[in-house]
Amino acid sequence: MTEALIFELSAPGRRGASLPEADLPMQNPSSYLPAGLLRKDAPELPETSEIDTVRHFTRLSRMNHGVDVGFYPLGSCTMKYNPKVNEEVAALPGFSAIHPYEPAELTQGALELMYRLEESLCEITGMKRFTLQPAAGAHGEYTGLLIIKAYHASRNEGTTRRKIVVPDSAHGTNPASAAVCGFDIVKVESNERGGVDLAALRKLMGPDIAGLMLTNPNTLGLFDENIAEIADIIHEAGGLLYYDGANTNAIMGISRPGDMGFDVVHLNLHKTFATPHGGGGPGSGPVGVKEHLVPFLPYPLVGKDAQSNYYFEEKNALSIGKVKAFYGNFGVLVKAFAYILTQGHELKEVSELAVLNANYVLARLKSHFDLPYDRICMHEFVLSGKRQKKNFGVSTLDMAKRLLDFGYHAPTVYFPLIVDEAMMIEPTETESIETLDEFSEAMIRIAEESEANPENLHAAPTTTPVGRLDEVGAARNPVLKWTAAK
Ligand SMILES: Cc1ncc(COP(=O)(O)O)c(C=O)c1O
């Protein structure tokens, strides 16, 4: 198998397509472009035949790992299988070929989809209304925090309520979004069960608290049993509760952030509601709010009149404005709605299986690694490679790289930050017991190898197209451009 770049396959004059001679006279570019903008030399583009081009990109596609290729237990990312029917539905011309400037009379189907998706998300989360605009989870956080800010400002507390509390187990985007919104971030410690330390939380309360951002289950894969009390503490201090719903895959049909006491929530449609992600494709992070925050939502929202016609609602004077052009990443909305409809009333079963699968793998692995919080987990769990590091000098990174040799994507490693040598494993609901067993056996073999043959792990991966990379070097001195050898 050739490792060549497409540029290296290039031969002068070789073509993948032949175009007919132009039947119009060619104008000299200098007659319509300023001289300073004209290139002096022809661009160095690869010149390859069609078959070499096809082989090149097919080869590259096979070097990649994806959910359609193998198990992908990347904790916190919910790399579940995305049913292909969702893609087909999103590609229907009635959805894919409409233009956002088309009038509502001509796009009733698309508006109905947005309206009914919003209704479904309200039902799943216990919220009053949702905006579908934000393009990702972090974008949803930013939107939700702007709403919290606008709410406090409307009560003349905008300048005093400046602090957002974030647990030490939080996803990095939480404090980052709060900082971008101009809040001060205050960290609250976790207790010995991996939940928020209530005493520490109480100490932070005061007239300057704007709110708390929480993921429940949190990034340790643990449900915070004290959520009702946490909500009371924040509300009594005059703050609002923000739910980072990136982990909704664990709770659908079982518990709702709205019932837990949250005021604002974002969902990651590209995780829980099955849109492929991980390669930088479009995402969607809708934000839902309770009744008291509805006036602050971005506009427009989709309404339905007495004749069942769908329309864009007028802007509310308190709205934070728009957070994205038009109405959000519409294709992702279509896929999410298709996913919800095809699951019917079985969304609860999705979450039950996600939790069952995670607990199954946890039970198989827990005696082979350290387990910082020994509890029933939700849809994911966090192991620690401390034992392997201390006794045999094998790091979590070594073990993650070795997993690639077995054909698996590695778990999320070194996150959450409060667990040393963390390995965060999220199997998702779509995997069979055979896959879970094979993965568990690979992990156990790696634990045994770290004692018997640590060198094997330091050298891993050895069977992948690319071996161990200098990740620090790549981050510090990235080479982002190919230059022809002179
Ligand atoms: C817990 C949690 N919160 C927020 C996010 C941010 O979501 P996004 O990557 O769509 O911005 C993630 C993403 O993985 C997450 O796991």
Ligand as a Chemical Component Dictionary entry (heavy atoms), coordinates in Angstrom:
data_LIG
# 
_chem_comp.id                   LIG 
_chem_comp.type                 NON-POLYMER 
_chem_comp.pdbx_formal_charge   0 
_chem_comp.three_letter_code    LIG 
# 
loop_
_chem_comp_atom.comp_id 
_chem_comp_atom.atom_id 
_chem_comp_atom.alt_atom_id 
_chem_comp_atom.type_symbol 
_chem_comp_atom.charge 
_chem_comp_atom.model_Cartn_x 
_chem_comp_atom.model_Cartn_y 
_chem_comp_atom.model_Cartn_z 
_chem_comp_atom.pdbx_ordinal 
LIG C1 C1 C 0 -20.073 17.309 28.911 1  
LIG C2 C2 C 0 -19.883 18.122 27.655 2  
LIG N1 N1 N 0 -20.266 19.406 27.624 3  
LIG C3 C3 C 0 -20.127 20.171 26.515 4  
LIG C4 C4 C 0 -19.566 19.667 25.365 5  
LIG C5 C5 C 0 -19.380 20.579 24.186 6  
LIG O1 O1 O 0 -20.080 20.160 23.069 7  
LIG P1 P1 P 0 -19.577 20.559 21.584 8  
LIG O2 O2 O 0 -18.352 19.739 21.342 9  
LIG O3 O3 O 0 -20.704 20.204 20.679 10 
LIG O4 O4 O 0 -19.290 22.025 21.591 11 
LIG C6 C6 C 0 -19.136 18.330 25.348 12 
LIG C7 C7 C 0 -18.496 17.795 24.119 13 
LIG O5 O5 O 0 -17.975 16.748 24.041 14 
LIG C8 C8 C 0 -19.302 17.534 26.512 15 
LIG O6 O6 O 0 -18.920 16.260 26.541 16 
# 
loop_
_chem_comp_bond.comp_id 
_chem_comp_bond.atom_id_1 
_chem_comp_bond.atom_id_2 
_chem_comp_bond.value_order 
_chem_comp_bond.pdbx_ordinal 
LIG C1 C2 SING 1  
LIG C2 N1 SING 2  
LIG C2 C8 DOUB 3  
LIG N1 C3 DOUB 4  
LIG C3 C4 SING 5  
LIG C4 C5 SING 6  
LIG C4 C6 DOUB 7  
LIG C5 O1 SING 8  
LIG O1 P1 SING 9  
LIG P1 O2 DOUB 10 
LIG P1 O3 SING 11 
LIG P1 O4 SING 12 
LIG C6 C7 SING 13 
LIG C6 C8 SING 14 
LIG C7 O5 DOUB 15 
LIG C8 O6 SING 16 
# 
